């Protein structure tokens, strides 16, 4: 079914919403694992469709193209939300003074603890040097407390690429250190 004007009539949009809204929400529940968040993302997708149509930037001419457009917008909205929250949930910040206090207080450790710490240090260095150069760079900057945005600028890579490098580097290091009592 196609329509003639640049903006589809209200009945076309109402029909599109009534036929595909529940399907869109189910699609998003599989991604978000949360019905409320899925409903919010679906609502944002419908609003973005209406906005695109009113601005004339959505050049679709059929119901199937509009349906595909709203599903793509919903998927992209979910991705934007997921990647934005990834940094907030997966990144820990700490006060550098806490690290200094830990270093100052570690002066009176037992010899076996020092040996163990040296072994763990060698294992960590070995796991780090086994990483590809890009992942090493991201991990080194992350250990220095560099923000994702600054890492992205320093490595001339998109934010998502930096997050991906960090994720895969940590997974590789976890694998390399599996079974080691830290």
C-alpha positions in Angstrom: 0.0 0.0 0.0 1.4 3.4 -1.0 0.2 7.0 -0.5 0.6 10.0 -2.7 1.6 12.9 -0.5 5.0 13.5 1.2 3.3 13.0 4.6 1.1 10.0 5.0 -2.5 10.6 6.1 -3.4 10.2 9.8 -5.4 7.0 9.0 -2.2 5.4 7.4 -0.2 6.2 10.5 -3.0 5.1 12.9 -3.2 1.8 10.9 0.6 1.4 11.1 0.7 2.0 14.8 -2.2 -0.4 15.5 -0.8 -3.2 13.4 2.9 -2.9 14.4 3.2 -1.3 17.9 2.8 -4.6 19.8 5.3 -6.3 17.5 7.7 -3.4 18.0 7.5 -3.6 21.7 8.1 -7.4 21.6 11.1 -6.8 19.4 12.5 -4.3 21.9 11.7 -6.5 25.0 14.0 -9.1 23.5 16.8 -6.5 23.4 16.2 -4.6 26.6 14.9 -7.4 28.8 12.6 -4.9 30.4 9.0 -4.2 29.2 8.9 -0.7 30.5 12.2 0.3 28.8 11.0 -1.4 25.6 7.8 0.6 25.7 9.8 3.9 26.2 12.1 3.1 23.3 9.1 2.2 21.1 7.4 5.5 22.0 10.7 7.3 21.1 10.8 5.5 17.8 7.2 6.5 16.9 7.9 10.1 17.8 11.1 10.1 15.7 9.1 8.7 12.8 6.5 11.5 13.1 9.2 14.1 13.4 11.0 12.7 10.3 7.8 12.7 8.4 6.9 16.3 9.4 10.4 17.5 8.4 10.2 15.7 5.1 13.4 13.7 5.7 11.6 10.3 5.6 11.3 9.6 1.9 9.4 6.3 2.2 6.3 5.7 0.1 4.8 2.4 1.4 3.6 0.9 4.7 6.3 -1.7 4.5 9.0 1.0 4.2 7.5 2.9 7.1 7.4 -0.3 9.2 11.0 -1.0 8.4 11.9 2.6 9.2 10.3 2.6 12.6 12.0 -0.8 13.5 15.3 0.6 12.4 14.9 3.8 14.4 13.8 1.7 17.4 16.9 -0.5 17.1 19.2 2.5 16.8 17.5 4.2 19.7 18.1 1.1 21.8 21.7 1.0 20.7 22.3 4.6 21.6 20.8 4.1 25.1 22.7 0.8 25.6 26.1 2.2 24.6 25.5 5.4 26.7 24.6 3.4 29.8 27.5 0.9 29.1 30.0 3.5 30.2 28.1 4.5 33.2 27.5 0.9 34.4 30.8 -0.7 33.5 33.2 2.0 34.4 34.3 2.6 37.9 35.9 5.8 39.0 38.0 6.1 42.1 39.8 8.7 44.0 43.5 8.8 43.3 44.1 9.6 47.0 42.7 6.1 47.8 45.3 4.5 45.6 48.1 6.5 47.3 46.8 5.5 50.8 46.8 1.9 49.7 50.4 2.2 48.5 51.5 3.9 51.8 49.8 1.2 53.9 51.4 -1.7 52.1 54.8 -1.2 53.6 54.5 -3.9 56.2 53.6 -6.9 54.1 54.8 -10.4 54.8 57.5 -11.9 52.4 55.1 -14.5 51.0 52.6 -11.8 50.2 55.4 -9.9 48.4 56.3 -13.0 46.3 52.6 -13.6 45.5 52.2 -9.9 44.5 55.3 -10.2 42.2 53.9 -13.3 40.6 50.6 -11.7 40.0 52.3 -8.6 38.6 54.3 -10.7 36.1 51.1 -12.5 35.1 49.3 -9.2 34.5 52.2 -7.8 32.5 52.3 -11.0 30.4 48.5 -10.9 29.8 48.8 -7.2 28.9 51.6 -7.6 26.4 49.8 -10.5 24.7 47.0 -8.1 23.7 46.9 -6.3 20.3 48.5 -2.8 20.4 45.1 -1.0 20.2 43.7 -2.9 23.2 46.9 -2.4 25.2 46.7 1.3 24.6 43.1 1.4 25.8 43.8 -0.7 28.9 46.8 1.5 29.8 44.8 4.7 29.5 41.9 3.1 31.4 44.3 2.2 34.2 45.5 5.8 34.4 41.9 6.9 34.8 41.4 8.4 31.3 37.8 8.9 30.3 36.3 7.1 27.4 35.9 10.4 25.5 39.6 11.2 26.0 40.6 7.7 25.0 38.6 8.1 21.8 40.4 11.4 21.0 43.8 10.0 21.8 43.4 6.9 19.7 41.5 8.6 16.9 38.8 5.9 17.1 35.1 6.2 17.7 33.8 5.9 21.2 32.1 2.6 20.5 35.4 1.2 19.1 37.2 2.2 22.3 34.5 0.6 24.4 34.7 -2.6 22.3 38.5 -2.7 22.6 38.3 -2.3 26.3 35.7 -5.0 26.6 37.6 -7.5 24.5 40.9 -6.7 26.2 39.4 -7.3 29.6 37.9 -10.6 28.4 41.2 -11.8 27.1 43.0 -10.8 30.3 40.4 -12.6 32.3 40.9 -15.7 30.2 44.7 -15.4 30.6 44.3 -15.1 34.4 41.7 -17.7 34.9 42.5 -19.9 37.8 45.0 -17.5 39.4 44.2 -16.5 42.9 44.6 -12.7 42.9 
